[in-house]
Amino acid sequence: MSEGIDFTEGLSQELKEKYLQADAAVFSRVRALLGGRYRFAFSAAGGLPADLCKIFMAMGVRIIEGYGLTETCNTTNLNRINKILPGSIGPLAVNVEGRIAEDGEWLVRGDNVIKEYWNNPEATREAFTEDGFFKTGDIVQELANGYIKIIDRKKAILVLDTGKNVPAAKVENLFSLSKYVDQVCAIGDDRPFLGALVVPNFDAFVAYFKQNGIAYDESAVQYVGEGTERICVKVGPDFVANEQLKAMVDAEIQAANKSLEDFETIKRYVIVTRRFLESEDEVTPTLKLKRRVIIKHFADEVEQIYA
């Protein structure tokens, strides 16, 4: 176990036995892959889904999620090594002040924060409050004991024409552990309901089709990378038109919808034939979606949703 922690403490005898079996069969092997001296790792840039964090912690692999920006000389919030709250970025770091603005934006102040943007006084004025707090641009929620949860980038809040605000990341992150859905781009700004462009897990369906003898146009399938890094990035129209694929993707969509408020649910969606790619300027190097670019590149599919 990691750092001598007994992960079976407080479990019933039956559950303890099941955990020890899982640890012997899987968890210990994962820890062995990390070299046997692993203590913890840090996670930032992109949000670490709470369920994924819990899975790693159950295996004895502690991941400490934190938060910061270039303008804050990195860390403003950080989970504590023995007090990790999955799904949060932790409480404030030492010597950093923070507060939540009326619109939910996270504001921070401290000696680690920049004083100004180089030769850009206008940008400096826009980035700070009158009392010197830096505007991070992220909408947050305060949890217990001062722990903070990122909801979404302020600019990534989708405003429906009904006036309802939908955090795109809240919807998209529900698919982070999905077996059959690879990427989801939520859309809905100035629209009557939330829609989505959905990229299936092409590799999973290629394997599923071959295993079940389902024919598809293999000449239309495109891959990038080599060896274990080889992934499918594009398929033909017949691939995503397969009824079994559509049913399995829809099951994932409906399962996610159960976790959302009615106005946040995906009402209509289109299954697209290729991944959102960094080479097409549709994702950042840290795999964040560039929504405006994606909507532009998939304009026909977006109009199909709202036709």
C-alpha positions in Angstrom: 0.0 0.0 0.0 1.0 3.6 -0.5 2.9 5.2 2.4 1.7 2.5 4.8 -2.0 3.5 4.4 -4.5 0.7 5.2 -7.2 1.1 2.6 -9.2 -1.7 4.1 -9.7 0.1 7.4 -13.4 0.3 8.3 -14.5 -2.1 5.6 -16.7 -5.1 6.3 -14.9 -8.5 6.2 -16.6 -9.4 2.9 -15.6 -6.1 1.3 -12.1 -6.2 2.7 -11.6 -9.7 1.1 -12.8 -8.4 -2.2 -10.5 -5.4 -2.0 -7.5 -7.6 -1.2 -8.3 -9.8 -4.2 -8.6 -6.7 -6.4 -5.3 -5.4 -5.0 -3.5 -8.6 -5.7 -4.9 -8.9 -9.2 -4.8 -5.3 -10.4 -4.0 -2.5 -8.0 -0.5 -3.8 -7.0 0.4 -4.3 -10.6 -0.5 -0.7 -11.3 1.7 0.5 -8.4 4.5 -1.7 -9.7 4.4 0.0 -13.1 5.2 3.2 -11.3 8.5 1.8 -10.0 7.6 0.8 -6.5 8.8 4.1 -4.9 5.8 6.3 -6.0 4.5 8.6 -3.3 2.2 11.1 -5.2 1.9 13.1 -8.3 0.4 16.6 -9.1 -2.4 17.2 -11.5 -3.3 20.6 -13.0 -4.1 22.3 -16.4 -7.1 20.2 -17.1 -9.6 19.1 -14.4 -9.2 15.6 -12.9 -12.6 13.9 -12.8 -13.6 13.0 -9.3 -14.4 9.4 -10.2 -11.0 8.9 -11.9 -9.2 10.4 -8.8 -11.1 8.0 -6.5 -10.1 5.0 -8.7 -6.4 5.9 -8.5 -6.7 6.6 -4.7 -8.4 3.2 -4.2 -5.3 1.7 -5.9 -3.0 3.5 -3.5 -2.0 6.0 -6.2 -2.4 9.5 -4.7 -2.9 12.4 -7.2 -2.8 15.9 -5.7 -4.8 18.3 -7.8 -4.0 22.0 -7.7 -4.7 25.2 -9.6 -2.9 28.3 -10.9 -2.2 30.4 -13.9 0.9 31.9 -15.6 -0.1 35.3 -14.1 -0.1 33.8 -10.5 3.3 32.2 -10.9 1.5 28.9 -10.7 -0.1 27.6 -7.6 -3.0 29.4 -5.8 -4.9 26.3 -4.6 -3.7 22.9 -3.7 -5.1 19.7 -2.2 -3.2 18.5 0.9 -1.3 15.2 0.7 -3.3 13.6 3.5 -6.6 15.5 2.8 -7.5 15.1 -0.8 -11.0 16.0 -1.9 -11.6 14.4 -5.3 -13.1 16.8 -7.8 -11.7 19.9 -6.1 -8.5 22.0 -6.5 -8.1 22.2 -2.8 -8.0 25.2 -0.5 -5.8 28.3 -0.9 -2.1 27.9 -0.9 0.0 29.5 1.8 0.1 33.3 1.7 -2.6 33.5 -1.1 -5.9 35.2 -0.6 -9.0 34.4 -2.5 -12.7 35.2 -2.8 -15.6 34.5 -5.1 -17.1 37.4 -7.1 -20.8 37.8 -7.5 -20.8 36.1 -10.9 -18.9 33.1 -9.4 -15.4 34.1 -10.8 -12.5 33.1 -8.6 -10.4 36.1 -7.5 -6.9 35.8 -6.0 -4.3 38.1 -4.4 -0.8 37.5 -3.2 2.9 38.2 -3.7 3.0 35.4 -6.3 0.5 37.3 -8.6 1.9 39.6 -11.3 1.7 43.3 -10.8 0.9 44.2 -14.4 1.0 43.0 -18.0 4.1 44.3 -19.9 3.3 47.6 -21.7 -0.4 46.9 -21.6 -2.1 49.0 -19.0 -5.6 48.4 -20.5 -5.2 44.6 -20.0 -3.9 45.2 -16.5 -7.0 47.3 -15.6 -9.3 44.6 -17.0 -7.5 41.8 -15.1 -7.7 43.3 -11.6 -10.4 44.4 -9.2 -10.0 47.9 -7.6 -8.6 46.3 -4.4 -6.0 44.3 -6.3 -7.5 40.8 -6.7 -6.6 39.1 -10.0 -9.6 37.8 -12.1 -8.8 34.2 -13.0 -11.5 33.8 -15.5 -12.7 30.6 -13.9 -16.2 30.1 -12.3 -15.9 28.2 -9.1 -18.0 26.7 -6.2 -16.9 26.6 -2.6 -17.1 23.2 -0.9 -16.5 22.3 2.7 -13.5 23.5 4.6 -12.6 26.2 2.0 -12.0 23.7 -0.8 -12.7 25.0 -4.2 -14.2 23.3 -7.2 -13.8 24.7 -10.8 -17.1 24.8 -12.6 -15.9 26.1 -16.0 -14.0 28.9 -17.7 -16.1 32.1 -17.5 -16.1 32.3 -21.3 -17.2 28.7 -21.6 -20.5 29.2 -19.9 -23.2 28.5 -22.5 -26.1 31.0 -22.3 -29.3 29.6 -23.8 -31.8 31.9 -25.3 -34.0 31.2 -22.3 -31.4 32.9 -20.1 -30.2 29.7 -18.5 -26.5 29.3 -17.9 -24.9 25.9 -18.6 -21.3 25.1 -17.7 -20.0 23.2 -20.8 -17.4 21.4 -18.8 -20.0 20.1 -16.4 -21.7 18.3 -19.3 -18.5 17.2 -21.1 -16.7 15.8 -18.1 -19.5 13.3 -17.5 -18.0 11.3 -20.4 -14.4 11.3 -19.2 -14.7 7.6 -18.2 -17.0 6.6 -21.0 -16.0 3.4 -22.9 -17.9 4.3 -26.1 -17.8 8.1 -26.2 -14.5 9.8 -26.8 -15.2 13.5 -27.1 -18.3 15.7 -26.6 -18.5 19.3 -27.6 -21.6 20.9 -25.9 -23.2 23.8 -27.8 -26.1 26.1 -27.0 -25.2 29.8 -26.9 -28.3 31.7 -28.0 -30.0 28.5 -28.7 -33.3 27.1 -27.2 -31.7 24.0 -25.8 -28.4 22.2 -25.3 -27.0 20.2 -28.2 -23.8 18.3 -28.7 -21.3 17.1 -31.3 -20.3 13.6 -30.2 -17.2 11.7 -31.2 -17.5 7.9 -30.5 -14.5 5.9 -29.3 -13.6 4.8 -32.8 -11.0 2.3 -31.6 -13.5 0.6 -29.2 -16.0 0.3 -32.0 -13.5 -1.0 -34.5 -12.7 -3.8 -32.1 -16.5 -4.3 -31.3 -17.4 -4.5 -35.0 -14.6 -7.0 -35.8 -15.5 -9.1 -32.8 -19.2 -9.2 -33.9 -18.6 -9.6 -37.6 -20.1 -6.1 -38.4 -18.9 -4.9 -41.8 -17.9 -1.3 -42.4 -15.9 0.7 -45.0 -12.3 0.0 -43.8 -10.9 2.1 -46.6 -12.4 5.3 -45.0 -10.8 4.6 -41.6 -7.7 6.8 -40.8 -5.2 6.4 -38.1 -2.4 8.6 -36.6 0.6 7.5 -34.6 2.4 4.2 -34.4 2.4 1.1 -32.2 0.6 1.6 -28.8 0.1 5.3 -29.7 -1.8 4.5 -32.9 -5.4 5.8 -32.7 -8.3 6.0 -35.1 -9.2 9.6 -35.9 -11.6 9.3 -38.8 -14.2 6.9 -40.1 -16.7 6.8 -43.0 -20.4 7.8 -42.7 -21.5 4.1 -42.7 -19.5 3.6 -39.5 -21.4 6.1 -37.4 -24.7 5.2 -39.1 -24.5 1.7 -37.6 -27.6 1.1 -35.5 -25.7 -0.7 -32.8 -23.2 2.1 -32.5 -26.0 4.7 -32.3 -27.8 2.7 -29.6 -24.6 2.3 -27.5 -23.7 6.0 -27.8 -27.3 7.1 -27.0 -27.2 4.9 -23.8 -24.1 6.9 -22.7 -25.9 10.2 -23.5 -29.0 9.3 -21.5 -27.0 8.0 -18.6 -25.1 11.4 -18.4 -28.4 13.3 -18.7 -29.6 11.7 -15.5 -26.9 13.6 -13.6 -28.0 17.0 -15.0 -30.7 19.5 -14.4 -33.4 19.4 -17.2 -32.1 22.6 -18.9 -28.5 21.2 -18.8 -29.4 17.9 -20.5 -28.3 17.1 -24.1 -31.6 17.3 -26.0 -30.2 16.6 -29.5 -26.8 15.6 -30.8 -25.0 14.5 -33.9 -22.4 11.7 -34.1 -19.5 13.0 -36.2 -17.1 11.0 -38.3 -13.8 12.3 -36.9 -12.1 13.4 -33.7 -11.5 17.0 -32.7 -7.8 17.4 -33.5 -4.9 19.7 -32.4 -3.7 19.7 -36.0 -7.0 21.3 -37.0 -6.7 23.9 -34.2 -9.7 22.3 -32.5 -8.1 21.4 -29.2 -5.2 22.9 -27.2 -2.0 21.0 -26.4 -3.6 20.1 -23.0 -6.7 18.7 -25.0 -9.1 21.5 -24.1 -11.8 22.0 -26.7 -11.7 25.2 -28.8 -15.5 25.5 -29.0 -15.7 28.3 -31.6 -13.3 26.6 -34.0 -15.2 23.3 -33.6 -18.5 24.9 -34.2 -17.1 26.6 -37.3 -15.6 23.4 -38.7 -18.8 21.4 -38.0 -21.3 24.1 -39.0 -23.5 21.7 -41.0 -23.8 19.3 -38.1 -24.7 22.2 -35.7 -27.4 23.4 -38.0 -28.7 19.8 -38.3 -29.1 19.8 -34.5 -31.2 23.0 -34.5 -33.0 22.5 -37.8 
